[in-house]
Structure formats: structure tokens, C-alpha cells
């Protein structure tokens, strides 16, 4: 199995949508379709943009998919959605959404039928300090092959090169073995050297330090 990982760029939009259209969530996941929109959108944007278009397009399942796909295309093209695609023999088979913590309006797992209010971290004083890993999706046929671990390793390598102090992730404290845990299982982060930083409800905030203690900013 020949695996390659590439950072998402606007030029890779076709591969991004090929993955989400044809291989992601093909196990009947309730998260289909998603196109990884909601982390990068404020609640106001979601209501005024997504929900409005949804009604204009007919208000059915096809309308919701169209709305999410159009929104994601705008954000991938503009560089708002960032992360990494995994390819197997040239075919996009995995995705990890990773970006500066302050680029997200929410982190952790949530129900798309009940979008939480916008939140910002209280312990992150600026951009370039925390790189967040907010979700994974691996095509069902390619799970169990270590792809998520390789994606996480690449995120950490690039974050260190970019000067971040930490990489942060948000697994739930239960159902860690479920393929539906799109924030990634706890064991994935523990294996990669992350440690529990704090908890927010059922979400465990895991951090990996990339700089010595006396060099970090928060």
C-alpha cells in the first residue's frame, strides 16, 4: 500500500471532493454529508448562509448536501479549510482537519442538528500557538491500516516547523473504539505522546508540547 500525505491546498479541491463524494462515510455514517464545514463557520454564518440556502434549495436531503458542498468549495478554494489528505496509490482515502486553534469557532464532537455557540479558548493569547486537530475521516475500506496515526504524525511535524507551541485534540471520554468518533479515539493521541490537559464535559482536551516549558506562550 503506497501512502502519500498532502496538505490541502485550493489546487487539491477536486481530490477533497472526490473523497467526500465517493469514499467518506460509505459505511452508513450519520455524519454524511458533512464536507467538514462547521468548525470554520460561526453560528451566525451557519444560520444565515447554510440554513437560508437549504430552504431556497428545497429543504430536503439533496438540498442539504448541495448547501454543504457549495460552502465547503468556497472555503477550500479560499484556504479557510485546512488539513491533510491521505492518498493510496493516487486515490484520496483519508482526511484530517487541522488548523490554528483561533481559526475555529468550536472544537470537539457535536450534533449538527444542535450546533453549539461559538467558543474561543481562554488560554490561547494569539495565533501560531496552538494547532488544533478537530476531525478525522478514513474511508471504511482503508481503516485499521494506521492512516490516522500517520496523519497525526504529519500534523505534529508541520506544526513544529511552523513554530507552534502545542498540538491539541478533542477526543470524547467514551466510545473511543467507535468508527463514528470523528474527533479521533483517545488511544490515538496517547500513542502519539499527547497528555490530558483538561476536560470540557465529555470532551478530553489532549495536548502535545512541541517546545520546552520555558519557551511556550500559554
KAURLIN-V994322 format. One record per residue. N is the residue number from 1. SS is DSSP state (H for helix, E for strand, - for the rest). NEAR is the number of other C-alpha atoms within 10 Angstrom. Layout:
n=N ss=SS near=NEAR
n=N ss=SS near=NEAR
//
This chain:
n=1 ss=- near=7
n=2 ss=- near=7
n=3 ss=E near=14
n=4 ss=E near=16
n=5 ss=E near=17
n=6 ss=E near=15
n=7 ss=E near=17
n=8 ss=- near=22
n=9 ss=- near=18
n=10 ss=H near=17
n=11 ss=H near=10
n=12 ss=H near=15
n=13 ss=H near=17
n=14 ss=H near=11
n=15 ss=H near=18
n=16 ss=H near=24
n=17 ss=H near=18
n=18 ss=H near=15
n=19 ss=H near=24
n=20 ss=H near=23
n=21 ss=H near=17
n=22 ss=H near=12
n=23 ss=- near=20
n=24 ss=- near=26
n=25 ss=- near=21
n=26 ss=- near=13
n=27 ss=- near=13
n=28 ss=- near=8
n=29 ss=- near=11
n=30 ss=- near=9
n=31 ss=- near=14
n=32 ss=- near=14
n=33 ss=- near=18
n=34 ss=- near=19
n=35 ss=- near=21
n=36 ss=- near=23
n=37 ss=- near=19
n=38 ss=H near=22
n=39 ss=H near=20
n=40 ss=H near=21
n=41 ss=- near=21
n=42 ss=- near=18
n=43 ss=H near=17
n=44 ss=H near=11
n=45 ss=H near=13
n=46 ss=H near=17
n=47 ss=H near=14
n=48 ss=H near=11
n=49 ss=H near=14
n=50 ss=H near=21
n=51 ss=H near=16
n=52 ss=H near=14
n=53 ss=H near=20
n=54 ss=H near=20
n=55 ss=H near=13
n=56 ss=H near=11
n=57 ss=- near=14
n=58 ss=- near=11
n=59 ss=- near=13
n=60 ss=- near=11
n=61 ss=H near=11
n=62 ss=H near=12
n=63 ss=H near=16
n=64 ss=H near=20
n=65 ss=H near=17
n=66 ss=H near=17
n=67 ss=H near=21
n=68 ss=H near=21
n=69 ss=H near=20
n=70 ss=H near=15
n=71 ss=H near=21
n=72 ss=H near=23
n=73 ss=H near=20
n=74 ss=H near=15
n=75 ss=H near=19
n=76 ss=H near=21
n=77 ss=H near=15
n=78 ss=H near=12
n=79 ss=- near=13
n=80 ss=- near=19
n=81 ss=- near=25
n=82 ss=- near=21
n=83 ss=E near=22
n=84 ss=E near=21
n=85 ss=E near=25
n=86 ss=E near=26
n=87 ss=E near=20
n=88 ss=E near=15
n=89 ss=- near=11
n=90 ss=- near=11
n=91 ss=E near=15
n=92 ss=E near=26
n=93 ss=E near=27
n=94 ss=E near=26
n=95 ss=E near=28
n=96 ss=E near=26
n=97 ss=E near=22
n=98 ss=E near=28
n=99 ss=E near=22
n=100 ss=E near=19
n=101 ss=H near=23
n=102 ss=H near=20
n=103 ss=H near=18
n=104 ss=- near=22
n=105 ss=- near=18
n=106 ss=- near=23
n=107 ss=- near=25
n=108 ss=- near=20
n=109 ss=- near=18
n=110 ss=- near=13
n=111 ss=- near=8
n=112 ss=- near=10
n=113 ss=- near=6
n=114 ss=- near=7
n=115 ss=- near=15
n=116 ss=- near=14
n=117 ss=- near=10
n=118 ss=- near=14
n=119 ss=- near=12
n=120 ss=- near=13
n=121 ss=- near=14
n=122 ss=- near=7
n=123 ss=- near=9
n=124 ss=- near=14
n=125 ss=- near=12
n=126 ss=- near=13
n=127 ss=- near=12
n=128 ss=- near=18
n=129 ss=- near=22
n=130 ss=E near=29
n=131 ss=E near=28
n=132 ss=E near=25
n=133 ss=E near=26
n=134 ss=E near=25
n=135 ss=E near=22
n=136 ss=E near=24
n=137 ss=E near=26
n=138 ss=E near=24
n=139 ss=- near=18
n=140 ss=H near=15
n=141 ss=H near=12
n=142 ss=H near=13
n=143 ss=- near=14
n=144 ss=- near=9
n=145 ss=- near=11
n=146 ss=- near=10
n=147 ss=H near=23
n=148 ss=H near=21
n=149 ss=H near=15
n=150 ss=H near=16
n=151 ss=H near=24
n=152 ss=H near=21
n=153 ss=H near=14
n=154 ss=H near=16
n=155 ss=H near=22
n=156 ss=H near=24
n=157 ss=H near=13
n=158 ss=H near=13
n=159 ss=H near=23
n=160 ss=H near=17
n=161 ss=H near=9
n=162 ss=- near=12
n=163 ss=- near=14
n=164 ss=- near=21
n=165 ss=- near=23
n=166 ss=E near=24
n=167 ss=E near=26
n=168 ss=E near=24
n=169 ss=E near=31
n=170 ss=E near=27
n=171 ss=E near=27
n=172 ss=E near=22
n=173 ss=- near=14
n=174 ss=- near=13
n=175 ss=- near=12
n=176 ss=- near=17
n=177 ss=- near=11
n=178 ss=- near=10
n=179 ss=- near=18
n=180 ss=- near=17
n=181 ss=- near=18
n=182 ss=- near=21
n=183 ss=- near=24
n=184 ss=- near=28
n=185 ss=- near=23
n=186 ss=H near=24
n=187 ss=H near=13
n=188 ss=H near=16
n=189 ss=H near=22
n=190 ss=H near=14
n=191 ss=H near=10
n=192 ss=- near=14
n=193 ss=- near=12
n=194 ss=- near=20
n=195 ss=E near=18
n=196 ss=E near=16
n=197 ss=E near=12
n=198 ss=E near=11
n=199 ss=E near=13
n=200 ss=E near=10
n=201 ss=- near=8
n=202 ss=- near=13
n=203 ss=E near=18
n=204 ss=E near=20
n=205 ss=E near=21
n=206 ss=E near=23
n=207 ss=E near=23
n=208 ss=E near=21
n=209 ss=E near=18
n=210 ss=- near=20
n=211 ss=- near=14
n=212 ss=- near=8
n=213 ss=H near=10
n=214 ss=H near=6
n=215 ss=H near=9
n=216 ss=- near=13
n=217 ss=- near=16
n=218 ss=- near=13
//
